[in-house]
Amino acid sequence: MSPTHATPAAPPRRAAARLRREARAHPLLLDAVLAAGVLVCMLAGSLTDPHHPDGPTWRTTPPGAAGFTLMALGCAALVLRRRAPRAVLAATSAVSLAVLVSSDPRTPVVMSAAVALYTVAARTDRPTTWRIGLLTSAGLTAGAMLCGNLPWYAQENVGIFAWTGLAAAAGDAVRSRRAYISAIHERADRAERTREEEARRRVAEERLRIARDLHDVVAHHIALVNVQAGVAAHVMDRRPDQAKEALAHVREAGRSALDELRATVGLLRQSGDPEAPTEPAPGLARLDDLAERFRNAGLPVEIACPDRGDPLPAAVDLAAYRVVQEALTNVHKHAGPGARAEVSIVPVDGRIEVTVLDGGPGAAPARGAAPAEPPSGGGHGLLGMRERVTALGGTCTAGPRFGGGFRVHAILPAQGAGPVPRPPAALPPPRTEVPKDGR
């Protein structure tokens, strides 16, 4: 439809919508108007003779005062049809039956009973509608046939049954349509609430993920900066060259922390914001760089990671890297002097097993005592590792080793990865010498 044809139809639609709103706001006034309209139709029907030999014409003998009174009573009852539909149906049926039995000529008071029956059918269930509708139609028709002043086979008597049955069917159809529209609106509201809940859940998950990334980045790099700054302060007077090298490591760790923080916080930018991060998320390909930073900080790290051939999924690759990063950070912070770490990345049967071991004396339990719990400094490193791995469908365990040290073991699914070479039988032996310069 072109705009030129659609524009004139807009004001009538708005007027109709306004009338519907007013009718819903004043139902009693609407019922009064309906009752007046039914009364006008009754009066018109009672003053005409459709069966005259010369065609429909005005009656020569209008109804008496009793007929007009019964018509007025039947219409007056319709004003309360919404508040007491069954009582109104009973009252209009009684008035109609009185007219059918005693009035001559008849007045069409049965119209009020049809309107009342329509109201009952529109406000109740289908079985009740059929019971009440059949009882009303049969009762009025039987009264007109058995006690009326017309032959039982008269067309007016059959018309009573037809009009009351049609009113019941129309009311039931309107009730079904209202129930259908209500169900549609309810499903739409429920779908809207579900979408909002899903959006809130995704926002919460994204906040948790970003919080984990921020914790991993800050805890790792700040720990390295702290150690190197302490080394620089310790050897500043006696070994200025070594202090300069430690400060260079501090600067490198700070630059790496800023780069990763920029990449992580950049995820919160809008799509049109400038300077969006383009560097890929860290993964196992950067594991050697990670180990080298810890070696520069004085923690010997050995890595056993056979070449897989096919790359891991991005989420699994990032999770494995963060697990190793957090575990090495905890070793560096809590294992004590002389500790060394061993990292193993082993692909087995479509899974990736990440193991980080250390033999630091700081985690060794006393003889005959139960293994100590990991040190708690108020952080969430171990909890973040478990949540990150569990979110991908894997498992993560961490705890003290028998005989001293600590062990972190994570199993991650590697869906989409191809066949992997068999891992070596044992890890290569760790380095035996420990740097004496504190690096």
N, C-alpha and C positions, 0 to 999 in steps of 0.2 A: 504494500500500500504506500502510495506516495505521500510526502509530507503535506501536500495541499489538501488531501482528503482526510488525513489524520488529525490536523489541527482543529477543525470545527467540532470534532467528536470529543475533544478533551473536556470542554466545560460541562456537557451533559454527564460525563462520567464522574467528574468532580462533584456535581450536584447530587447524583445518585449516591455517591459515597457519603456525602454529608447527611443526606436523608437517612441512610442506614445507621450512621452514628447517632443521630438524634432519636431514631426509633429504639435503639438499644438503651439509650440513656433514659427514655420515658416509656417503658413498656405499658403502663396502665393507660396512658393517653392513646397509645396506638390501638390497644384493645377497645377503648371507647369509640374510636373512629371506625374500627372494624364492625363493632356492634351497630353503629348508626348506618353503615353501608348495608349490612344485612337487613336491617329494618326497612330501608328504602326498597331493597329488592323484594322483600315480603309484601310490602304495600303494593308495589307494581304488579306482583303476581296475583295478589288477591283481588285487584280491581280489573283484571283482564280475563276474557273467556277465550282460550285457545281453541275450543271445540265448537265454536259457533258455525252454523251452516254456511254463512257468508264469509268465513275466515275469522282470524283473531280480531276481537273487538272488545270494547268496554262492557263490563257487566251492568246489567240493568238493576240488579239487586246486590249492592255491596255487602260485605260481612257486617254482622252486628257488633255491638259493643263488646261482647264476650270474645269474639274473634280478634278484635284489635287489642284487647287487653292481654290475651294469650301471646300474641305476637310481641307486644312490648315486654312481657315477662321473659320470654325466651331470649330476646336480644339483650335485655338488661343482665341476664345471667352470664352472657359472654364476656362482660367486662372483667370478670374474675377468673377467666379460663386458665390463666397462667398460675394463679395462686392455688386453685383447687380444681384441677381439670376433671377428676372423676366425679366430684360433687356437681360441677356444672353440667357434665354429660347426663348425670341422673336427672337433674332438674329440667334440662331441655328435652330429654326423652319423655319425661312425664307430661310436660306441656304439649309436646307433639302428639303423644298418644291420646291426650284429652281432645285435641282438635280432630284427630282422625276418627274418633269414636262418635263425637257429638255434634260437630260443626257441619252446617249445611248452608251455603257452600263451604268447602274446605278452604282454609288459609295455609299457605306454605310455611308453617312454623317448623316443619321438619328440616328446613335449611339450618336453623340454629343447632339442631342435634347433629347435623353433618359436620358443622364447624367444630363443635365440641368433641366429636369423635376423632376428627383430624388432629386436634390438640393432644388428646390422650395418646393416639398412635405415635405422634412425633416425640412424646416425652417418656415412653416406656419401651420395654423390649418387645421383640416380635411375637413370642408365644402369648404374652398378655394382650397384645394388640389383636391377635386373631381371636382369642377368647372373648374379649370385650366387644370387638367389632361384630363377630357372628351373633352374639347375644343381642346386641342393640338392633342390628339389621333384621334378624329373625323376629324379635319382639315387636318392633314397629310394623313390619310387614304383616305379621300374623294378626295384630290388632286391627289393622286397616282392612284385611280380608274378612275376618270373622265378625267384627263388630261395626264396621263402617257402613255408610249408607249407599256405597257403590257396589256393583257386583264384584265378587272376589277376584275375577279375572280381569278387572279393569286395568287399563294401562298405568294409571296413577299408582296403583298398589305395587306393580312390578317396578315402577320407577323409584319407589321408596327404597326397595332393596338395592337397586343399582346405585343410587346416589350415596347411600350410607356406606356400601362396600367400596365405592370409589374413594370416598373420604378417608376410610381406614387405610387403603392401599397407598394413597398419596402421603398420608402422615408417616407411614412406615418407610416409604422411599426417602422422604426428607430426613428422618432420623438416621437412616443408613448413610446418606450423604454427609450429614454433619459428623457422624462417627468416623467416616473415612477421612474427611478433611482434618479432624482433630488428631487422628493417628498420624497423618502426614506431618502436621505441625510438631507433634511430639517427637517424631523421628528426626525432624530437622533440628529441633532444639537439642536433642540428645547428641546428634552428630556434631553440632556446634560446641557443646560442652566437651565432647571427646576430643575434638581438635584443639581446644584451648588447653585441656589437660596434657595432651601429647606435646603441645608446644612448650608448656611449662616443664615437662619432664625432660625434653631435649635441651632446654636452656640449662636446667640443673646439671645434666650430664656434661654439657660443654663447659660449664663453670668448673666442675670437678676435674675434668681433663686438663683444662688450662692451669688450675691450681697445682695439679701434679707436675706438669711441665715446669712451672715456675719454681716449685720446691726442688725438683731435680737439678735445675740449672743453678739456682742460688746456692743450695747446700754444697754442691760439688765445687763450684768455682770459688766460693768464699772460703771453704776449707783450705783449698790450695793457696789462696792469697794469704790467709792467716799464717799457714806454716812457713811460706817463703818470706813473709814479712818478719816473722820471728827469727828465722835464720839470718836475714840481713841485719837485724838489730844486734844479734849475738856476735857476728863476725865483722861488724862495721869498723871497729878500731884496729883489729889485728889483721884481717884479711879483706881489704877494700875491694880487691878483684872479685872474690867470692861473693861479697855483699852486692856488688854491681850485677853479677850474674843472677843472684836471687831476686833482685829488684826487676831485672828483665823478665824473669818468670812471672813475677807479680803482674807486670804490665800485660804480658801475653794472656794470663788467666783472666784479667779484667777485661781485655778486649774480647776474648771469647765469650765471657759472660754477657757483655753488652750485645754482641751479635745474636746470641741465642735468645736473650730477653727481647730484643727488637723483633726477631722472627716470631716469638710466641705472642707478644702483645700485639703484633701486627695482625693477628687473626681476628682481633676485635674491631679492626677498621671496617668501614663500609666499602662496598665494591668499587665505588668511584673515588675513594681517597687516594692521594698520591703516596708514593714511596711504599707501596705494598711489598711485603717480603717475597722475594723470588728464589731464595736459597732453599734447597730441599731440606726436609727434616733429617736430623742425624740418624745414622743406622750403623750396622755392624761393619760397613766399609770404613768407618772412621774409628774403629776400635783401636788400631795401632796408635793413632794420635792421642786417644784417651789414655792409653797405657803409658805413653811417653810423658804425658804431663804428670802422672803420678810418679814415674821414675825420677823425673826432675825434682819432685817434692820429697824424695827420699824413700819411697815405697817400691821395693822390687816387685814387678808384676810379670808373670809368665802367662802367655796366651796360647791356647791350643784351639784353633778354629780351622778345620779342613775346608778346602774350597768346595762349595756346594754346586757351582755351575749356574743353576737358575737362581734368580733373585727371589728373596722372600717378599710376601705382601708388605706394603708400606707400614701398616699398623703393627704387624708382628715384628718387622725390622726395628721400628722405633721402640717398641716395648722391650725387646731383648737388649737394645743399647742402654735404655734407661735402667733396667735391672742391673746390668754390669756397672753402670756409672754410680748408682746408689750404693751398691754393695762395696765397691772400692772406696767410695767416700767414707762409709762406715768403718772399713778396715783402717783407713788412714787416720780417722778421728779417735777410734776406741781401742784398736788392737795393741797399742803400746809400741815402744821402741823395739827394733829388731824384727818386726813383723814383715812377712812377705805374703803375696797373694797369688793364687793360681786361678785362671779363668779358662773354662772349657765350654765351647759351643759345639754341640754334637747333634747332627741330624740323624734321627732314628725313626723309621716307619712313618713317615709323614709328619713327624713332630720335630721340634727344636728343643733340646735340653740345654739349659744355661746353668752352669755351676760355677760358683765363686767360693774358693776355700782360702782360709788364712790360718796360720799357726801362731798368731800373736799371743804373747804371754798375758796381755791384758784381758783376754777372754778365757783363760784357763781356770777351771774350778779347783778348789782346794781338795786335797787328798781325802777321799771318803765322803765328800759333800756332794750334794745334788748339783747338777749343772746350773750355772748362774743364768739369769735372764739377761738379755741384751741390754746394754746401758740405755737409760731413758733420759733424754735431754729435752723432752717436751716436743720433739719433732714427730713427723708422720712418715718417715722414709719407708719403713717396713710395711706399714699399712697402705701407703701409696703403691708400692710394688705389687702387693697382693691384689689390690683393686684393679690396677692396670692389667695384670695378667688374667684375672678372673673375667674381666670385661671381654676378653678375646676368647674365652672358653678354655683357658689353661689353668694350671695350678701353680702355686708358689709356696714353698716352705723355707723357713729360716730358723736356725737354732744353734746352740753350742755343739761342738764336736767332742767325741769321746777322747780324752787325753789333752784337750786344750784347743783353743781356736774356735772358729765360727764357720758355718756353712749356709750358703744361700743356694737354693735349687729351684729353678722355674722350668716348667714344661709348657711350651707354646705350640698351638697347631700351626702347621705350615701348608694350608690349603693353597692349591695353585702351583706349588713347587714341584719340579720334576724329580727324577731319581737322583739320589745323592750318593757320593762315594762313601765307603765304609770308614768309620773313624779309626784312628790309630788305637792300638791296644792299651796304651798308657800315655799319660801326659809326659812331656819332656821334663827332665829334672830342673828344678828352679835354680836360679843363680845362687852361688854360695857366698860371694863376697858382698858385703854391705858397704856402700860409700861412707867414708869416714868424714866427709866434709859436710854431712848433714843434709845433702840433697836427696 
